[in-house]
Amino acid sequence: MNMETLIKMSELIGSELRSRTEAKKIHNSISLVRNGKIIISFSGVTFISRSFADEFCGIIENVKLSKNIELVDKCNNVEVTLAIVLKNRNNPKNVQESSDTKEFSDMDSLSQFLATI
């Protein structure tokens, strides 16, 4: 028997998905599903922030190791944001090993420095 569980983002969270905390609600819902396919519907979702998308992608990556998940009904805004976040997650960040430390004795010297950059 093939079981499917539908999770509607707009009903669980709302039409605007903004925070990492909201993304964790998805993890809680997914963890309740013991077997079968999980379908996550973005129907009715009009906005997804990068922070939500980053947290959501991390959750999905981890859960996909043990569960079958399908994302459906993504509007263009959601599709584009998820694609950007996924691309950035797969590219290592170029972090400089060292940098110069600037010290300022007062706000005027800080202001003067900031005017130069």
C-alpha positions, -999 to +999 in steps of 0.1 A: +000+000+000+014+034-010+006+061+016+010+098+009+010+126+035+002+161+022+016+191+041+002+224+030+026+252+039+000+279+036-022+262+062+007+252+085+025+286+084+008+311+061+012+327+027+046+343+037+074+321+049+099+343+066+118+329+095+140+299+104+117+292+133+088+288+109+108+263+088+113+242+119+076+236+120+081+217+088+106+194+105+082+187+133+054+179+108+077+156+087+090+138+118+054+127+126+052+108+094+064+073+098+063+059+063+051+067+028+056+097+005+055+132+019+042+159-004+049+195+006+026+219-012+034+255-016-001+263-029-011+297-016+024+307-006+034+341-022+067+348-005+096+329+009+126+346+026+162+334+020+166+326+057+135+304+056+146+288+024+181+281+038+167+264+069+140+246+049+166+232+024+188+220+053+158+202+068+148+186+035+184+175+027+186+157+061+151+142+059+156+130+022+181+105+035+153+085+051+120+097+036+106+103+001+097+140-002+082+159-031+077+196-033+047+208-054+027+239-064+056+263-061+050+298-076+078+315-095+090+335-065+093+304-043+110+284-072+136+312-078+144+317-041+148+280-034+170+276-065+193+305-054+196+292-019+203+256-031+230+269-055+246+289-027+245+259-003+265+239-028+292+265-033+317+269-005+320+304+008+353+322+001+363+334+036+396+353+040+419+338+066+431+371+078+421+407+078+433+440+091+419+453+124+412+490+126+411+507+159+395+541+165+399+563+195+367+582+190+337+586+168+353+613+147+382+591+136+357+563+128+336+587+107+366+599+088+376+563+080+341+554+069+341+584+046+371+568+027+354+535+019 
